[in-house]
Amino acid sequence: MSRRALYAALLLALGLSGCASLGDMLAPGPAAPALSPEAAASAAQAAARRPQLEIEADSTLKPVLLRSLDLARAVVSPDADTISELEWARLVAVTPQQAQQALQTEGLFEAQAQVERLSETPLRLKLIITPGAPVRVGRLTLEVQGELADLAEAGDATAQALKAKLLAQWPLRPGVPLRMNDWADAKNSVLALLRAQGYASAAWAGTAAQIDPAQRESRLFLVADSGPLYRAGGIDVEGLAFHQLERVQALADLPTGSPLTEAALLDYQSRLTKTGLFDQATVTLDPDPALAAQARVKVTVKEAPIHTATLSIGYSANSGPRTGVEHLVRRLMDKPIQMRNKLNWARDLQRWDGEVSTHLNGQFNRDLVGTSISRETLDGITETSQRVRAGRSHERTDYERLVFAEVERSKACGEDQTGEACLTTQAASLNAHFTWRDLDSVLLPTQGYALQVQAGLGWSMDNNGFDQTRDQGVFGRLYARAVGYWPLGGSWTSMARLELGATGSSNNVVVPLSQLFWAGGDDSVRGYPYRALGGEIIGPLEIGSSLLAAGSVEVAHPFSAKMPSVQWAAFLDGGRAANSVADLKPALGYGLGLRWRSPVGPLKVDWAWGEERRRGRLHLSLGVNF
């Protein structure tokens, strides 16, 4: 008998219906010494002599019974074959009562249990369950006392809304079956909601569930004591060595007397983390109910090093193998100023970005000055650009705004690098970028949305090159990108993305190359190379288009419940960049992908079929773009 067959025989000997260990027992594992035929036969005979238990009940009830019955634990015990007949008789005798008690937690107070002996040698037992009708909620009384009740009675709209929400969200309504796990979960959810809204010491003043088995009805009585509403009274900070206490406190947005809700504390913690000044930041409150009217907010931080250098190596389907180095100074010349320099070097793209900015102030603003230099080669065309910008950003968890002025110069040349094959543009512009987010997680979102809108107005100052028909003048640019995430139930998730963009100019004014649009690539239309969809031919050069429309839909599901972070996905992309609406007929790409929801963001590997090109393409990406 083979080792796999022997394992199967051992499992069958256990006799537990629906046992989840079959796959585990038969899964490949470390190599074991081979059994001799005599030893294998002896083991099989021993397994056949082991007691067996079969449970005849609804599949939802079997786990409850297996956890609760002494008999179920005995048959799977390693010492089951040494248990005396007298002990088996005792276990069989107490099983019906234990089963009835276990099923009462599921609201089944009329359940009947019976144990049958199918054979004596080996001992084979069968537990038969007749569940009967469940007990349902008949009457519900849910009351609130404490400061929440006082505020609601005094006409406070926020308190009245919270009290109404507690009642509306209570899940065990009249007519719903009463299960003990549901009863406990419902009570916990009420306290969680109260504590999240600033009533940190909320507790139950009393709860009771009166069961009338004859009427198959339960009467629920609950009194929630909200306790006091915790209000901000000051901020204590621990862990500062380099940075200013006043700036850390100013990021709180917690005026004295404002409610200390869970969302307010988490927002404060998120803003501290987002500054980049701290490796760790935790925000809690003093839970003493006697001090709730002026509760102290406790902040503990671990400052990040003043100087940080990061080296990265990777690969992009858009630009090939790449390496990068980034250096950050978090406090420049002992002032609340930080400086960042980042150099990326890839096969087709080389780029340096530098920025000097202030730390976030109490209004969540920072001033910045930045510059970038890049060189990109694609399909025999080399494009270089230099940009300098100065502006102010406003940064909150759910909303960001960046307003800046920018001067740029770009140049696109053909392979021969002659003056006649180059197009140069220079421009100055005013720009505003806005981002709105409402996501369950910025790093690994599964529910919510993100919306980004960009607007720019500028003056194209120069056009040197072979195309002398282009004029100087005003140009404008609009761009919007929306991403939505929806859970579909059963561990399924979905995502949809829409991008729209347009540039315009007066008369025959050339628009700066950086303001034009392309489609195709990892985060655009998969199944097509980077910037393969769109473009305008000017002489020997191909530059971007003035219009963009692209979108995507995707569904994903874990490969197994044991590894929810590893998922497969199916997607459909479509889009194009063009110079007229009539030419925006979408190119389609569709395929399958692998997702790993890693601690640093989602890692994506996609294989997509480009319908227009009639060929497949592999795409790799890391992170979420908003």
C-alpha positions in Angstrom: 0.0 0.0 0.0 1.4 3.4 -0.9 2.0 6.1 1.7 -0.7 8.4 0.1 -3.2 5.5 0.2 -2.3 4.9 3.8 -2.9 8.5 4.7 -6.3 8.3 3.0 -7.2 5.2 5.0 -6.2 6.9 8.2 -8.4 9.9 7.4 -11.4 7.7 6.5 -10.9 5.9 9.8 -11.4 9.2 11.7 -14.8 9.3 10.2 -15.5 13.0 10.7 -17.8 14.2 7.9 -16.6 17.3 6.1 -13.1 17.2 7.7 -11.0 20.0 6.3 -7.7 18.3 6.8 -7.8 16.1 3.7 -5.9 18.6 1.5 -3.4 19.3 4.3 -2.7 15.6 4.8 -2.4 14.8 1.1 -0.3 17.9 0.3 3.3 17.4 -0.6 5.5 17.6 2.5 9.0 16.6 3.7 10.0 13.2 2.5 9.3 10.4 5.0 11.0 7.1 5.3 9.3 4.4 3.1 7.2 1.9 5.0 7.7 -1.7 4.5 4.6 -3.7 3.2 4.3 -5.3 6.6 4.4 -2.0 8.5 1.9 -0.4 6.0 -0.5 -3.3 6.4 -0.3 -3.1 10.2 -0.9 0.7 10.2 -3.9 0.3 7.9 -5.4 -2.4 10.2 -4.9 -0.1 13.2 -6.6 2.7 11.4 -9.6 0.5 10.5 -10.0 -0.4 14.2 -10.3 3.3 15.3 -13.7 4.6 16.4 -15.6 6.7 13.9 -18.3 9.4 14.3 -20.7 10.6 11.5 -22.7 13.7 12.1 -26.0 14.0 10.2 -26.8 17.8 10.5 -26.9 20.9 8.5 -23.4 21.9 7.3 -23.6 25.2 9.2 -24.1 23.3 12.5 -21.3 20.7 12.2 -18.5 23.1 13.2 -20.5 24.1 16.3 -21.0 20.5 17.3 -17.4 19.4 16.6 -16.1 22.2 18.9 -18.6 21.4 21.7 -18.9 17.6 22.0 -16.6 15.5 24.1 -17.4 12.6 21.9 -16.1 14.4 18.8 -12.8 15.2 20.5 -12.5 11.6 21.7 -12.7 10.0 18.3 -9.9 12.1 16.9 -7.7 11.7 20.0 -4.4 9.8 19.5 -5.4 7.6 22.4 -8.9 6.8 21.0 -8.1 3.1 20.6 -7.2 2.8 24.3 -10.5 4.3 25.6 -12.5 1.7 27.6 -16.0 0.6 26.6 -17.3 2.1 29.9 -15.9 5.5 28.9 -17.4 5.3 25.4 -20.8 4.5 26.9 -20.5 7.6 29.2 -19.5 9.8 26.2 -22.4 8.5 24.1 -24.8 9.1 27.0 -23.9 12.8 27.6 -23.7 13.7 23.8 -27.4 14.5 23.3 -27.4 17.0 26.2 -24.2 18.6 25.1 -25.5 18.9 21.5 -28.7 20.5 22.6 -26.8 23.0 24.7 -24.5 23.8 21.8 -27.4 24.3 19.4 -29.1 26.7 21.8 -26.3 29.2 21.1 -27.6 29.0 17.5 -31.1 29.8 18.6 -32.3 26.2 18.3 -34.1 25.5 21.6 -36.2 22.7 20.2 -33.3 20.8 18.7 -33.2 17.0 19.3 -30.1 14.8 19.3 -29.8 11.1 19.0 -26.7 8.8 18.9 -26.9 5.5 17.0 -24.4 2.7 17.2 -23.8 1.5 13.6 -21.2 -1.2 14.6 -19.3 -2.3 17.7 -16.0 -3.5 16.2 -14.8 -1.1 15.0 -17.0 1.3 17.0 -19.0 3.4 14.5 -21.4 6.1 15.8 -23.9 8.3 14.1 -25.2 11.6 15.6 -28.6 12.6 14.2 -29.7 16.2 14.7 -33.3 17.4 14.3 -32.9 21.2 14.6 -36.5 22.4 15.0 -37.6 26.0 14.5 -35.3 28.7 15.6 -36.1 31.3 18.3 -36.5 34.8 16.8 -36.4 38.3 18.2 -39.9 39.2 19.3 -39.4 42.6 21.1 -36.5 45.0 21.2 -35.8 47.7 23.8 -32.6 49.7 23.2 -32.0 52.8 25.3 -29.1 55.2 25.7 -28.1 57.1 28.8 -25.2 59.3 29.7 -24.0 62.6 28.0 -25.2 61.4 24.6 -28.8 61.1 25.9 -28.5 64.5 27.6 -27.2 66.2 24.5 -29.8 64.6 22.3 -32.6 65.7 24.7 -31.1 69.2 24.7 -31.5 69.4 20.9 -27.9 68.8 19.8 -28.2 67.7 16.2 -25.0 65.6 16.2 -26.0 63.7 19.3 -29.5 63.1 17.9 -28.1 61.8 14.6 -25.7 59.4 16.5 -28.5 58.1 18.7 -30.7 57.5 15.6 -27.8 55.8 13.9 -27.3 53.4 16.9 -31.0 52.4 16.7 -31.0 52.1 12.9 -27.9 50.0 12.7 -28.9 47.5 15.4 -29.0 44.2 13.3 -31.2 42.0 15.5 -34.6 43.4 14.5 -37.9 41.6 15.4 -38.2 38.5 13.3 -34.5 37.8 13.0 -33.2 34.5 14.4 -31.3 35.0 17.7 -27.8 33.5 17.7 -25.4 34.1 20.6 -22.5 35.1 18.3 -24.8 37.6 16.5 -25.9 38.9 19.9 -22.3 39.5 21.0 -21.3 41.1 17.7 -24.3 43.5 17.8 -23.4 44.6 21.3 -19.8 45.1 20.4 -20.7 47.2 17.3 -22.8 49.6 19.4 -19.9 50.2 21.8 -17.4 50.5 18.9 -19.6 53.2 17.3 -20.0 55.2 20.5 -16.2 55.1 21.2 -15.4 56.1 17.6 -17.6 59.2 18.0 -15.8 60.5 21.1 -17.5 58.5 23.9 -14.3 56.6 24.8 -15.6 55.1 28.1 -18.9 53.8 26.7 -20.1 50.6 28.3 -23.3 48.6 28.7 -25.3 49.6 31.8 -27.3 46.4 31.4 -28.3 43.8 28.8 -30.6 40.8 28.8 -32.1 38.3 26.4 -35.2 36.6 27.8 -36.0 33.4 25.9 -39.5 31.9 25.6 -38.9 28.5 24.0 -42.7 27.7 23.9 -43.4 30.9 21.8 -40.0 30.6 20.0 -39.5 34.2 20.8 -36.9 36.3 22.6 -37.2 39.7 24.2 -34.0 41.9 24.1 -33.4 44.6 26.7 -30.3 46.8 26.4 -29.2 50.1 28.0 -26.0 51.7 26.7 -24.2 54.2 28.9 -22.3 56.5 26.6 -20.3 58.1 29.4 -18.9 61.6 28.9 -18.0 63.0 25.5 -14.2 63.5 25.4 -13.2 66.9 24.3 -9.8 68.3 23.4 -8.0 70.0 26.3 -4.4 70.1 25.1 -1.7 68.0 23.3 1.3 66.4 25.0 4.2 65.2 22.7 6.9 62.7 23.5 9.9 61.8 21.4 11.0 65.1 19.9 14.7 65.9 19.5 15.1 67.9 16.3 11.7 69.2 15.3 9.6 72.0 16.9 6.9 71.2 19.4 4.6 74.0 18.1 4.6 72.6 14.5 3.7 69.1 15.7 0.8 70.5 17.8 -0.4 72.8 15.0 -1.0 69.8 12.7 -3.6 68.5 15.0 -6.6 70.5 13.9 -8.1 69.9 17.3 -9.4 73.2 18.7 -9.9 73.2 22.5 -13.3 71.7 23.3 -13.7 69.9 20.0 -14.9 66.2 20.2 -12.0 63.7 20.2 -13.5 61.3 17.7 -11.6 58.3 16.4 -11.5 59.9 12.9 -10.0 63.1 14.3 -7.3 61.2 16.1 -6.5 59.0 13.1 -6.4 62.1 10.8 -3.9 63.7 13.1 -1.8 60.6 13.2 -2.0 60.3 9.4 -0.8 63.9 9.0 2.1 63.4 11.3 3.1 60.3 9.3 2.6 62.1 6.0 5.1 64.8 6.8 7.9 62.3 6.4 9.6 63.6 9.5 8.7 60.6 11.7 9.3 56.8 11.4 6.5 56.2 13.8 3.6 58.3 15.2 0.8 57.3 17.5 -2.0 59.5 18.8 -4.2 58.5 21.8 -6.1 60.2 24.5 -6.2 60.1 28.3 -9.1 57.7 29.0 -9.8 59.1 32.5 -13.6 59.9 32.5 -13.1 62.6 35.2 -10.9 64.6 32.7 -13.1 64.0 29.7 -14.2 67.7 29.4 -10.6 68.6 28.8 -8.9 65.4 27.8 -5.2 65.4 27.0 -4.2 64.1 23.6 -1.0 62.0 23.9 1.3 62.0 20.9 4.3 59.7 20.8 6.7 60.0 17.8 10.0 58.5 16.7 11.8 61.0 14.5 13.3 59.8 11.3 17.0 60.5 10.6 17.8 63.9 9.4 19.7 62.5 6.4 18.3 59.5 4.5 19.7 57.9 1.3 17.8 55.3 -0.6 19.0 53.1 -3.5 16.5 51.3 -5.7 16.8 48.7 -8.5 13.9 47.6 -10.6 12.4 47.0 -14.0 9.6 48.7 -15.9 8.0 47.5 -19.1 7.8 51.2 -20.2 11.5 52.1 -19.8 13.4 48.9 -19.1 15.8 48.1 -16.3 16.3 51.0 -13.9 18.3 52.1 -10.9 17.7 55.1 -8.7 19.1 57.0 -5.7 17.3 59.5 -3.5 18.7 61.7 -0.8 16.5 63.5 1.7 17.5 66.2 4.3 14.6 66.6 6.7 15.9 69.7 8.5 18.1 71.9 6.4 20.5 74.2 8.3 18.5 73.5 11.5 15.4 75.2 9.9 11.9 73.7 9.3 12.9 73.1 5.6 13.5 69.9 3.8 15.5 69.2 0.6 15.0 66.2 -1.7 17.1 65.0 -4.6 16.2 62.0 -6.7 18.0 60.5 -9.7 16.5 57.7 -11.8 18.5 56.0 -14.5 16.8 53.6 -16.9 17.5 52.3 -20.3 15.1 54.7 -22.0 14.6 57.3 -19.4 17.0 59.4 -17.2 15.6 61.9 -14.8 16.7 64.1 -11.9 14.3 65.9 -9.6 15.2 68.3 -6.8 12.9 70.2 -4.4 13.3 72.4 -1.4 10.1 72.8 0.7 9.0 74.0 4.1 7.5 71.7 6.7 3.7 71.6 6.9 2.3 74.5 9.0 -0.8 74.8 11.1 -2.9 75.4 8.0 -1.5 72.2 6.4 0.4 74.3 3.7 4.0 74.0 2.6 5.9 76.3 0.2 8.1 74.7 -2.4 10.7 75.3 -5.1 11.6 72.5 -7.5 13.4 71.6 -10.7 13.7 68.6 -12.9 15.8 67.5 -15.9 14.9 64.5 -18.0 15.9 62.7 -21.1 13.7 60.0 -22.8 14.3 58.0 -25.9 11.5 56.2 -27.7 11.3 54.9 -31.2 14.3 56.8 -32.4 13.1 60.1 -30.9 15.0 61.7 -28.0 13.1 64.2 -25.9 14.9 66.4 -23.3 13.2 68.8 -20.9 14.1 71.2 -18.1 11.5 72.5 -15.7 11.5 74.9 -12.7 8.5 75.5 -10.5 7.6 77.4 -7.4 4.3 77.1 -5.5 2.3 76.1 -2.4 0.7 72.8 -1.5 -2.2 72.1 0.9 -2.1 68.6 2.2 -4.8 66.8 4.1 -5.7 63.1 4.3 -8.7 63.4 2.0 -7.8 66.5 0.0 -4.7 67.9 -1.6 -4.1 71.1 -3.6 -0.9 72.2 -5.4 -0.8 75.7 -7.0 2.4 76.6 -8.8 4.1 78.6 -11.5 6.4 76.8 -13.9 8.9 77.6 -16.6 9.9 74.8 -18.9 12.0 74.1 -22.0 11.7 70.9 -24.1 13.4 69.6 -27.2 12.6 66.6 -29.4 15.1 65.4 -31.9 15.3 62.6 -34.5 18.0 60.0 -34.5 20.3 62.0 -36.7 20.5 64.8 -34.0 20.7 67.5 -36.7 19.2 70.9 -36.1 16.7 70.4 -38.9 15.3 67.4 -37.1 14.6 69.1 -33.8 11.6 70.9 -32.3 12.1 73.2 -29.3 9.4 74.7 -27.2 9.6 77.1 -24.2 6.7 78.1 -22.0 5.6 79.7 -18.8 2.4 78.6 -17.1 0.2 78.8 -14.0 -1.1 75.5 -12.8 -3.5 74.1 -10.2 -3.7 70.4 -9.2 -6.5 69.0 -7.0 -6.9 65.6 -5.4 -9.9 64.2 -3.5 -9.7 60.8 -1.7 -12.2 58.8 0.2 -10.5 55.4 0.5 -10.4 52.6 3.1 -6.6 52.5 2.6 -4.4 54.8 0.5 -1.8 52.1 0.1 -4.0 49.1 -0.5 -7.5 50.4 -1.3 -10.5 48.1 -1.7 -13.4 50.6 -1.3 -13.8 54.3 -2.1 -12.7 56.7 -4.7 -9.9 59.1 -5.7 -10.3 62.0 -8.1 -7.6 64.1 -9.6 -8.1 67.3 -11.6 -5.4 69.4 -13.2 -5.8 72.8 -14.9 -3.1 75.0 -16.5 -2.9 78.2 -18.5 0.3 79.5 -20.0 2.2 81.3 -22.8 4.3 79.5 -25.3 7.2 81.8 -25.7 9.3 80.3 -28.4 9.4 77.7 -31.2 12.8 77.1 -32.7 13.2 74.4 -35.3 12.1 73.2 -38.7 8.4 74.0 -38.3 8.3 77.8 -38.5 4.6 77.9 -39.1 3.8 77.7 -35.3 3.2 80.9 -33.4 3.7 82.2 -29.9 0.6 82.6 -27.7 -1.7 81.3 -25.1 -2.3 77.6 -24.4 -4.4 75.7 -21.8 -4.6 72.2 -20.4 -7.3 70.2 -18.6 -6.9 66.7 -17.2 -9.0 64.5 -14.9 -8.5 61.0 -13.6 -11.1 59.1 -11.4 -10.5 55.7 -9.8 -13.2 53.8 -7.9 -13.0 50.6 -5.8 -16.0 48.4 -4.9 -16.1 45.2 -2.8 -18.4 42.7 -4.6 -18.9 40.2 -1.8 -17.4 36.7 -1.4 -13.8 38.2 -1.4 -14.3 39.7 -4.8 -13.2 43.2 -5.4 -13.5 45.5 -8.4 -11.8 48.6 -9.7 -12.7 51.1 -12.5 -10.6 54.0 -13.9 -11.4 56.9 -16.3 -9.0 59.4 -17.7 -9.9 62.5 -19.8 -7.5 65.2 -21.0 -7.5 68.1 -23.5 -5.1 70.9 -24.5 -6.0 73.9 -26.6 -4.2 77.0 -27.9 -5.0 80.2 -29.8 -4.4 80.2 -33.6 -1.5 78.0 -34.4 0.4 78.2 -31.1 2.6 75.2 -30.3 1.7 73.5 -27.0 4.7 72.4 -24.9 5.6 68.8 -25.4 5.2 68.0 -21.7 1.5 69.1 -21.8 0.5 66.7 -24.6 -1.0 63.3 -24.1 -0.2 59.7 -25.0 -1.9 56.3 -24.2 -0.6 52.8 -23.8 1.5 51.1 -21.3 1.4 49.7 -17.7 -1.0 52.3 -16.2 -2.8 53.2 -19.3 -4.0 50.7 -21.9 -2.3 47.3 -21.3 -1.5 45.2 -24.3 0.3 48.1 -26.0 3.8 49.5 -25.6 4.4 52.7 -23.6 3.0 55.7 -25.6 2.0 53.6 -28.5 -1.5 55.0 -28.9 -1.7 58.6 -30.1 0.8 61.1 -31.4 1.0 63.8 -34.1 3.6 63.8 -36.9 5.5 67.1 -37.3 8.1 66.7 -39.9 10.3 63.7 -39.0 9.1 63.7 -35.4 6.1 62.3 -33.6 4.9 64.3 -30.6 1.9 63.8 -28.2 -1.8 64.5 -29.0 -4.1 67.2 -27.8 -6.9 64.9 -26.6 -7.0 61.8 -24.3 -9.7 59.3 -23.3 -8.9 56.1 -21.6 -10.5 53.7 -19.1 -10.3 50.4 -17.4 -12.4 47.9 -15.4 -10.9 45.1 -13.3 -12.1 42.3 -10.9 -9.9 40.4 -8.5 -10.2 37.4 -6.2 -7.8 35.7 -3.8 -6.3 32.4 -5.0 -7.2 30.9 -1.6 -8.7 32.0 1.7 -5.4 31.1 3.4 -3.5 33.7 1.2 -5.9 36.6 0.8 -3.0 38.9 -0.2 -2.3 36.9 -3.4 -5.0 37.4 -6.0 -5.7 36.8 -9.7 -7.4 39.5 -11.7 -9.2 39.9 -15.0 -9.3 43.3 -16.8 -10.4 45.2 -19.8 -8.7 48.5 -20.9 -9.5 50.9 -23.6 -8.4 54.3 -24.8 -6.4 56.5 -27.2 -4.8 59.9 -27.6 -5.7 61.8 -30.7 -6.1 65.3 -32.1 -9.8 65.1 -32.8 -12.8 63.6 -31.0 -13.6 61.6 -34.1 -10.2 59.8 -33.9 -10.6 58.8 -30.2 -11.9 55.4 -31.1 -10.6 53.3 -28.2 -8.0 50.6 -28.7 -8.9 47.6 -26.5 -6.6 45.5 -24.3 -7.7 42.7 -22.0 -6.1 39.9 -20.1 -5.3 38.3 -16.8 -3.0 39.3 -14.0 -1.4 38.4 -10.7 -1.7 40.7 -7.6 0.3 40.6 -4.4 -0.9 43.1 -1.8 2.5 43.7 -0.3 3.2 45.9 2.7 4.7 48.6 0.4 1.8 48.5 -2.1 0.3 46.2 -4.7 2.7 44.4 -7.0 1.0 43.7 -10.4 2.1 41.3 -13.1 -0.3 41.4 -16.1 -0.5 39.6 -19.4 -2.7 41.6 -21.9 -3.8 41.0 -25.4 -3.7 44.1 -27.6 -6.6 43.7 -30.0 -5.3 46.2 -32.6 -1.8 44.7 -32.6 -3.0 41.1 -32.4 -0.3 40.1 -29.9 0.2 39.7 -26.2 2.4 41.8 -23.8 3.6 41.5 -20.3 3.3 44.4 -17.9 4.9 44.9 -14.4 4.1 47.6 -11.9 4.2 48.4 -8.2 2.0 50.8 -6.3 -1.3 52.7 -6.9 -1.4 55.8 -9.0 -3.9 58.6 -8.1 
